[in-house]
């Protein structure tokens, strides 16, 4: 080995990024991210509006909604939180989550304030955040199969059933 090879060893690619093979197209991934950011904005504004009251449950729901907004911004748009040291670490960790895990997390975060205080503000404020979770949940279901492969599978099943019934009739005789 030369001195230069000793200084700069070959980079190990490491484990594959799980978000690269989750079956999401680039435009759907961006749609989910944009829905998360818009959901964070709606949670922040509705949470702030919800805190302007004397009802303690509305205040608690508003604080939770602002916390949801912070978490959504931290996970989906870490560049909005550059002043926080751990923002990039949280974002990379959130990117490693599977889509169904993000869906459960985002939907669960959005449902809690609505259960705490069912008002129009909490309902509409969390609707977009819940929709971001639904989008991630739909991506977890996977891509829809094409008609040709579905027809081949059905034809194969039908041929297998015909063989099975033919063998059964031969045994019965």
N, C-alpha and C positions, 0 to 999 in steps of 0.2 A: 504494500500500500504506500502511496505517496504521502507527503506531508499534508497536502491539500485534502486528500480523502480522509485522513485522520481528524482534521479539523471539522469537516462537514460530512458526517456519516449520512448514508442514504436515509431519507425520511420514511418512517414507517407510516403507512396510510391509516393504521389503526382500524377499529371497528367501523363498519359501514354506518352511515347516518340513517337512522330509522325513518326520518321524515322524507328521505329520498325515494324510498320504495313503498310509501303508504298508498300509492295509487291515485294521488291527487295531481291534477294537471296544474300548470303554473297559474292559469287564470283563476281556478277554483281556490287555490291556496291564497291568492291575493284577495279574492272575494271574502274569504273567511277572515283574513287579517283586517280588511277594511270594515267588515261588519263588527269585528271586535273593537276597533278604534271608535267607530260611530256609537257602538253600544256603551263604551266607556264614557264618551261625551254625554250621551243621554242620561246615563246613571249619575254623572257628576252634576249636571244641571238640575235634574229632578231631585237628587239627594239634597242639594243646597236649598232648593225650593221647599222641600219637605221639612227641612230643619227650622223653617221660619213658622213656628207654631208653638202652642203651649202644651199640646198633647205629647206625653213622653214616648208613646209607641211610635208616633210619627217621627219624632226626633231620632229614636233608635233606628228606625227604618232608613231615615235619611243618612245617618252616619254609616250604616251598613252599605248603602248604595254608593256613597263616596269611597268607601273602602273597595267595593267592587270595581269602581272606575279606576282606582289606583292599580289594582291587580290586573285589570284588562290592559291598561296602558303599559304596565311592566312586562306582561307576557307578549303582547302583540306589537307594541311600538316602543321598544326600549330607548330609542333615540329621543323620545319625549321626556325621559327621566334621566338625562345625562348627569344631573347633579347628584344622583344616588350612586354610590360606589358599587353596589351589588346588582345593579340593573341588568348588566350584560350577562352575569352569571345566571340570574333567574331566567332571562330570556332564552339562553342556550339550553337550560334545563327544561323549560316549557316546550321548546322545539323538539326535544327528544321524546316527549309524551306521544302516545298514540292518539289518533283522532277521537276514539271513543272515550278516552280518559279526559281529554279537553272538553268534550261534549258534556260529560257528566259533571265536571267541575264548573263549567260556565253556567249550565242550566241550574245546578244546585245553588250557585251563588245568586242567580237571578230570582229564584223562587223564594228564598228565605225572607227578603224584605216584604214581598207581597203577602206571605203568610203572617208576617208580623203586624202589618198595617195595610189592609186592603183598601186602598184609595186609588183614584185615577192617576195620581202623580206617581205612585209606586208601580202601578200596573203599566203605564205607558213608558215610564223611565227604565224599567227592566225588560221591556219587550224586545228591544234590539239586542241587548246582551243575551237574552234567551234565544233569539234568532241566530246569533253567532254560534251558540252551543248546538242548535239544531243543524246548522250547516256543517259543523264538524261531525255531528252524529251521522248525517247523510253520507259524508265521505267515508265514514267507517264501514258503511254497508258495502262499499266497493262499486266497481264499475258494472254497468248493465251488460249482459252478454249479447252477442250479436245473434241474429235470427238463424244464420247458417249453422253455427255450432249447436244452437238449441234444437234445430231440426235433426241434426245428426244424432244427438243424444236420444231424442224421441224415437228415431228410426231404429237405433241400436236396441233400445228397450223393447220396442215392438218385436224385433227379430228374436230377441232373447225369450220373450213371452211365447212366441210361436214355437220355438224350439222346445221350450219347457212343456207346453201343452201337447206337442207332438210326441214327446217322450212319455208323457203321462198316459196318452191314449194307447201307445204301443204297449205299455205295461198292463193296462186294464184289459186288453184283449187277450 
